[in-house]
C-alpha cells in the first residue's frame, strides 16, 4: 500500500503543479498583455515559458503514468468509462497545450525583439495572443472535468 500512497501523492502533486502553473501563468500573461507595459509583458512571457518547461512539462508526463498505475493498483479496469473520459479530455488538453507552448515561445521572442529595437509589437503578436487565449479555455475546462472525474468516479 505504500507504493499506492506514494503514487497518489505524486499524481495529486503533479496535477496541482500542472493546472496551477497553467492557470497562474495564463492569468499573469493575460493581465500583462492588457497592461500596455512592454517590459512587464516581456518579463512575464519569459517566466511563463520557463514555468512551462520547469513545472508543466514534467507534470504532463507524470500525470498519465501515475494515473494508469493508480487505476491498476486500485483494481479499476483501465477501460472504465470515467477513465476513458479522463483519457479523452487529457488528450484534448494536450492538443490545446502543445500549440500554446509554441505560441508562448514566439510571443516571448517578439516581445524581446520589440524591447531590443524600441519598436511596437507586430500585429502577429496580438493574433498569436488571441490564439493563445482561445486555446486555453478548452484545455482548462477539460482539466476541471478531469478533476471531477478523479474525485467522483461517476461511471
C-alpha positions in Angstrom: 0.0 0.0 0.0 3.0 2.3 0.5 3.6 2.4 -3.3 -0.1 3.3 -3.9 0.1 6.2 -1.4 3.3 7.5 -3.0 1.8 7.3 -6.5 -1.3 9.0 -5.3 0.8 11.8 -3.7 2.8 12.2 -6.9 -0.4 12.2 -9.0 -2.1 14.9 -6.9 1.1 17.0 -6.6 1.7 16.9 -10.3 -1.9 17.7 -11.1 -1.8 20.7 -8.8 1.5 21.9 -10.4 0.2 21.3 -13.9 -3.2 23.0 -13.5 -2.0 25.6 -11.0 1.0 26.7 -13.0 -1.1 26.8 -16.2 -3.8 28.9 -14.6 -1.4 31.2 -12.9 0.7 31.6 -16.0 -2.4 32.3 -18.1 -3.6 34.9 -15.6 -0.4 36.8 -15.4 0.2 36.7 -19.2 -3.4 37.7 -19.9 -3.1 40.7 -17.5 0.4 41.7 -18.6 -0.8 41.7 -22.3 -3.5 44.2 -21.3 -1.2 46.4 -19.3 0.4 48.2 -22.2 3.7 47.8 -20.5 6.1 46.1 -22.9 8.7 45.4 -20.2 6.1 43.8 -17.9 4.9 41.7 -20.9 8.5 40.6 -21.7 9.3 39.6 -18.1 6.0 37.7 -17.7 6.4 35.9 -21.1 9.9 34.8 -20.2 8.7 33.4 -16.8 5.7 31.7 -18.4 7.9 29.9 -20.9 10.2 28.8 -18.0 7.3 27.7 -15.9 6.0 25.5 -18.7 9.4 23.8 -19.1 10.2 23.5 -15.4 6.7 22.6 -13.9 4.1 21.9 -16.5 6.1 19.7 -18.8 7.2 17.2 -16.1 3.7 17.2 -14.6 2.2 16.5 -18.1 4.4 13.4 -18.3 3.9 12.3 -14.7 0.1 12.5 -14.8 -0.7 9.7 -17.2 2.0 7.4 -15.8 0.8 7.8 -12.2 -2.8 7.8 -13.2 -2.7 4.5 -15.0 -0.6 2.9 -12.3 -3.1 4.1 -9.6 -6.1 2.8 -11.6 -4.3 -0.6 -12.0 -3.3 -0.8 -8.3 -6.8 0.2 -7.2 -8.3 -2.5 -9.4 -10.2 -0.2 -11.7 -10.5 -1.6 -15.2 -8.4 0.7 -17.5 -11.3 0.8 -19.9 -13.8 2.1 -17.2 -16.0 4.8 -18.7 -14.8 7.5 -16.3 -11.2 6.7 -17.2 -12.0 6.8 -20.9 -13.4 10.2 -20.5 -10.4 11.3 -18.5 -8.1 10.0 -21.2 -10.0 11.8 -24.0 -10.1 15.1 -22.1 -6.4 14.8 -21.3 -5.7 14.4 -25.0 -7.9 17.4 -25.8 -6.0 19.5 -23.2 -2.7 18.3 -24.7 -3.8 19.1 -28.2 -4.6 22.7 -27.0 -1.4 23.0 -24.8 1.2 22.0 -27.5 0.4 24.9 -29.8 0.2 27.2 -26.7 3.8 26.3 -25.9 4.9 27.2 -29.4 2.8 30.4 -29.3 4.3 31.4 -26.0 7.9 31.0 -27.2 7.1 33.0 -30.3 5.3 35.7 -28.3 8.3 35.9 -25.9 10.7 36.3 -28.9 8.5 39.1 -30.4 8.5 40.9 -27.1 12.3 40.6 -26.7 12.7 41.9 -30.3 10.3 44.8 -29.7 12.2 45.7 -26.5 15.6 45.5 -28.2 14.6 47.7 -31.1 12.2 50.0 -29.3 9.6 49.1 -31.9 5.9 48.4 -31.3 4.7 44.8 -31.2 3.8 43.4 -34.6 0.1 42.6 -35.3 1.2 39.0 -35.4 1.8 39.2 -31.7 -1.8 40.1 -31.0 -3.1 37.4 -33.4 -0.9 34.9 -31.5 -2.2 36.2 -28.2 -5.7 35.6 -29.3 -5.0 32.1 -30.4 -3.2 31.5 -27.1 -6.2 32.7 -25.1 -8.7 30.7 -27.1 -6.8 27.5 -26.8 -6.5 28.0 -23.0 -10.3 27.8 -22.4 -11.0 24.3 -23.6 -7.8 23.0 -22.0 -8.6 24.4 -18.6 -12.2 23.3 -18.8 -11.1 19.8 -19.7 -8.8 19.7 -16.7 -11.6 20.8 -14.4 -13.8 17.9 -15.7 -10.9 15.5 -15.2 -10.6 16.7 -11.6 -14.3 16.0 -11.1 -13.9 12.5 -12.7 -10.9 11.7 -10.5 -12.9 12.5 -7.3 -16.4 11.3 -8.3 -15.5 8.3 -10.5 -19.2 8.5 -11.6 -19.4 6.0 -14.4 
